[in-house]
Amino acid sequence: MMQIRSFAAVFAVFALWPLHAQAGDGVGMVKTLTGTARLTHTGVAPQPIAAGAEIAIDDVIETDAGARAIFSFADGAELVMTGKGKLVIDEYVFNPDKKTGNKAALDIFEAAFSYTGGALDKSSKPDVKLNIDYGTIGIRGTKLIGARRNGITWVYLSEGGAVLENTGGKTNLAPGYGTRIRSRADAPAPAYLWGPEEVAWLQRFVDDAETHETPAMASNMSVKELVPQESQRQDMPAVSAPASPAAPTAGGPAAESDAAPARARAADSAPAAEAPDAKAKVAARADAQTEIALTRAADTGKDVVIKDEPDGVRRITASLSAIVQLALVKITPPDFANAQLRYTAEINAEALNGVAHIEFHVLLAGGKTGYVFGRDAIDGSVTAGQGWKTVTGSFAIKPGDVAEQIKVVLVIDGKGSVLLRNLHLLHE
């Protein structure tokens, strides 16, 4: 195997090569490698790979759990792969003396990754593609990160431009925006502006192979929407539907104007057909809940307008996809250690050309994992025309973890207005 000692050497060789590279032609090198990985050249059995190794057209590189590799390419692009995954150099044509015909296609599967573009994707008509688990990313002048967690692929763009597409549709990404995608048949979600906690969450998987391989890190993420509804019901008491589904009445729905606390409503709404022991379990769990005082978060910037309306309704109008902080709780640890948090609220969408949902953003103390966000989204999203809808979500603070700050946020995928009322946060 040819050993490349410097990136400059790779680039110099490339300057002399013909426009159309062939299988086996060198296109870059393994800049650094932590952990173990294997390289398969065309027609050659897999071999252990090390830093400094050349990579070529049609090469397949497989990284093991706990590995982190950085690849440098002849045009100056850099790819980081973290955790167990596979990289295929599907196509790579680069001649610095040519203004046309240069292109690249890299297949990146399973591993977390970051990609910083080089000369190829900064050309006037770039032809650079990253094929990932559930789609293809077309890029230009790009710096992006991505990771696949529990069946959902997340992608965030910090520089340049990108288009994520598959058979279901496509989504354009601008700097500061991210999206998620569940399968090749489902279109990527509309891009929305990410907050620093979301970017930090995704970046950790790229930076730390151990973080990427720790299942607990994703236990509270939005991927909970894939949990079967029946198993979800076993984990939470039911929440009664609002008495006025179409519009708020004076003083709000009857269920909310009562003096009875949320815990009583949760217990009373348990299905009558449940076995006695199941009823007792739900009632005991509800009795153990206490409501947490919420501080209203400051209004968001120019892209989001928040207006208070009668009967305790808050109208949030977004001119583009956004994450809107609704309320926050500042905590003195260890007030919330090894605990279960739950929110309940009613939401309604008006003239919204997408979907909206509520979720948690929780900062864990001690810098252990930073912000993580959670959502129980079985029928938890709202679209225009559905009327008022009662939603609930939970967040499990695991043994050994302590919450330092809790945010309840509204995620709007699209633009339009969302109405909110009767937001409560409970601690079990």
N, C-alpha and C positions, 0 to 999 in steps of 0.2 A: 504494500500500500504506500502510495506517495505521501511523504510528510511535508506539509507546508509550514515554514518557520515564521513567515510574516505575511500580513494581509497585503502589504505592498507588492510582494512577489506574486500573489494571486492576480492582483489587478494588472500588473505589468504583462503577465502571460496572456491575460484576456485581451489586452489591447492588440495583440498580434493574431488572435484567432479569427476564423471566419464568422460571418454573421450567424449561421445556423450551427449551433453546437449539437454534438451527437452524444448518444448514451456513453457514459464513461468519461466524458470531458469534465474537468474540474470547474466548478462554479463558485467555490468558496471553501470554508474551513470551519472546524470546530474550534471556536475561540477559547472557551473554558468548559469544563465538565466536572460537576460534583455528583457522586454516585456512579451508577453503572448504566451503560447503553451499548447497543449493538448496531453495526453497520452492515448492510447487505448491498454489495455491488451487483450489477446485472450478471447473472450466471455464476455467482460466487456465494458460497455458504456464509451465513451471518458470522461476523467476527467482532470481538470486543473492540470498542472504539475509545480513543483517548483524545485529550486536548491536542490540537495541532494537526489532526487528521484532515485530509482533503475530502470534500464531498462533491458529488458529480451528478449529472443528469441521470434520472431513474434510480438514484440511490434511495434506500429505505433506512431510516434511522429509528430505532425503537428505544425509548428511554424507560427505565424501570421506576417503580414507586420510590419516592425519595430522591430522585435524580433532578438535576437542574443543568441545562445545557444552553450555551450561547453560541449561535452560528453567525459568522460574518460572510457576506456575499460580495462578489466582485464589483458590484455597483455601489457599495457602501451601505447597503441595507443590513439590518441586524435583527435576528429572531431569537427570542428567549423562549424555551420550553421548560415547563416545570411539572414534575410528577410523571406518572406513567402515561405514555402516549406514543404516537407515531408521526414521523415526518417523511413525506415523499417528495423528492425533487421532480415534480411532474414535467415542468418545462422551464427552461431558462436560456434566454438568448440575450446577450449583451455585448455590443461593440461600441466603445466610446466614440469611435470615429463616424458612426452611423447615426442619423437622426430618426430613421424609421426602422421598423422590423424588430426592435428590441421588446422583449416581453418576458414575463415570468408567471408561473403557476406553482404554488406550493400547497400540498395537502397536509393539514395539521389536525390530527384527530386525538380526542380525549384529553390531552394535557392542557394545562393552563398555558397561556402564551402572551407575549407582547411582540409587536412588530414595529420597527422604526424604518421608514422607507429610505431608499437611496436614490441614485440618479434615475433609475428606471421609472419610479412613480412620480418623479418631479418633471418629467418631460411634458411637452405640450399636449400629447395624446397618449397618456400612460395606458399600458396594457399589463396590469399586474393584478393577479387574483390569489386570494387565500381561500382554499376549499376547506371548510370546517365541518364539524359533525352534521349540522342540519342545514347547511346552505353554503353560499359562495359570497365572499366579500371582494368587491371591486374597489380599488383604492387609488388615491392620488395624494402625493405630498403628505404621507400619512404617519401618524403615531397612534397606535391603538392597543388595547389589551382585551383579553377574553378568557373565559373559563367555563367549563361545563360542570354543573353541580346537580346531582340527583335528577338527571334527565333534562335539564334546562341549560341552554348555552346563553351566556351573558356577554355582551360586547360593548365596550366604551371607547369613544374616539376623543383624543385630546388635541390632535393637530390634523390639518388637511381635510380630506373629505372621503367618504366611503359609502357604498351601497351594499346592503346585505339583502340577498334575495335567494329564493328557492322556488319550488313549484307552486307554493301557496301565494306568493306575492313578493314584494320588496319594500324595504324601508331605507330612506336616505338618512345618513348620519352627518351632523355638523359638529364642530369642536364643542366639547362639553356635554354632548348628548350620548345616551346609551339606549340599548334595546335588549330584548330577550327573545329566544326562539325555542320552541318545544319539540318540533319535528320537521322533517322535510316537507310534509304536507301542510303544515300550519304556517301561515305568513308570519314574518317577524312582527313583534308588537310595534306600534307607532313609537318612534324615538321620542324621548323626553329628557329634559335637563336634569342631570344627576347632581346630587349634593355631595359634599366631601366625604360623608360617611360611606356612601355607596361606592365611590371611587376607591376609597381606602380598603373597603371589604374585598373588592375584586382584585386590587393590586396585591393584596397579601398572598393570594394564591400563586401569583407570578413570582413574588419575591421569596417565598418560603415553601419549599417542597413538603415539609412536615405539615404545614397548615393545609396545603392542598389535599393531603392524604388523610386528614382527620375528619371523619364523618360528622362529629359533633358540631363542627364549625358551620354546617349547613342545616342543622336540625331545625332552626327557626326561620329559615329563609322562605321566600315566596313559593318555593317548590312545594309547600304544603298543600297548594291547590290541587296537587295530583293525588292526595290521599283519598281513598274511597270514603264516600259520605258516611257509610255505616260505622266504620272505625272512628271517624271524626266524632260522631255522636256519642260514642262511648267515653270520649275524653272531655266533653263539655256538657253542662246542662243546657237545655233548650232555652231560647229567648222568644217571648211571645211577640207576635206580629203587632204593629201599631193599630190602634183602634180606628184611626182615620187614614186609610191607605192613599187617598187621592190628594189630600191637602191638609195642613195643620188646622185644627179647630182652635177656638179661643182658649188659651191656656195650654194648648197642645193636646195630644191624644189622652183619652181617659186613663190609660195605663200609666202615663207619665205624670198626670196631675194628682194621682193618688199619693197619699203620704207613705204608702208601702215602699220599702227600699227595693232596689233592683234585685237583690238576692231572693226576695220573696217571689217576685215575678218569675224568676228563673226556676224556682222550685215548683211553683204552681203550674207552670206550662209543661211539665214532664208528661209524656204520653200516658193516658190512663191505662193502657193495656200492659204497662210494664209490670214485671213481677214485684211483689212487696219488697224484697231485698234490694232490688235495683232502685225503687222509689226512695227507700231509706238512704241509700248511698248518695243519690242526687240531692236529697234534702240536707243531709249532713254536710255535703260539699258546699251547698249554697249558704248554709248557716255560717260556714267558716270564712266567707268572703267579707271584705271590708272595702268601702269605697275610698279611693285616693283623690285628694284634692288636686285639681288641675290648674295650671297657670296658662292663660291664653298666650300663645306665641305671637310675636310681633308680626304685623302684616308684611306680606312678601312684596317684592319690587314691582316695577312697572308692568310686567307681563301678567300679573295676577292682581285682581281687585277683590277685596273682601268687604262685604256690606252686611250690617245687622238689619234684620227685618223683624216684623212683629212676631210674637209668640216664640221667642227664643230661637228663631231660624237665622242661620248664617248663610249668606249667598257668596260663593266663591266663583269668580268668573276669570277664566284663563284665556289669553289670546294665543297660547301655544301650550304644548304638553309641559307639565310642571309637577314638582313635588311641593306641596304647601304644608307648612307646619301649622297644626291646629292647636296643640297644647303641649306643655312639657312639665316634667316633674324633676326637680333637683333633689338629690338624695344624699343623706349622710350615711355612708356604709357603716355597718352592714345591715341597714334597714331592709333591703331586699336581696337576701342571699338564699339560694335554693328555693325559689318561690315561683308561683304561677300567676302571671298577669293576664287580665282579660279586659277588652274594651267592648262596649256596646254602643251603638249609635243608630240613627235613622238618616238615610241619605236619599236624595232624589236628583235626577238629572234633567236639565232643561236645555234643549237645543245643543246638546253635546254630540259632536261628531266622532265619538270614540267611547271609551269606558272609563270608569273611575272606581277606586277602591281605597279603603283605609288600611294602614299598616303601622306596625311599631318600628321605631328606630331606637335601639338600646345601646348605650355606651357601657361597656363592662370595665370595672375598676382595675387599676394596676397595670394598664396597658397590655393585658393578657391577650385580648383579641380585638380591642377597639370596638367600633360600632358594628353591630349586626342588626338586621331588620327582619321582621317576621310578619306573617299573614296567614290566617286560616281563611281560605278563599273559596270554600264550597258554597257556590251561589252567592259570593260576597261582593261581586261587582255590580255596578249599576249603569244602565244605559238610558238614553232618552226614551220617554214614553212608558216606562215601567211604573211610575208613581213612587210614592214613599216606600222605602224598603228598610227593614231592620237587619243590621249586620252585626257580626261579632267576630272577634279574633283573639288568639291567645299567644302567649310567649312564655316559654319555660326557661327560667334561670336555673341552670344545672348546678349540681353539687360542686362546690369549689369556686363558682362564679358569683360575683357580686355586682349588681347594677349600680352605676354611678349617676346616670341620667337617662330619663325615658322621654321619648318624643312620640306623640301620636300625629301622623301625617296623612294627608290626602294625596293620592297619586292620580293625576289626571292624564290619561293617554288620549290626547286629542285637544280640541278647544271648545269652549262653551261654558255653561254654568252648572254648578253642582250646589244643591241645598243641603244643609246639615242641621240637625237638632238632636238634643238629648244625648250628648256624648258623655259617657261615663267610663271610668277606669276602675277596675276592681283588683284586689290583691287577695289571693287565696292562701 
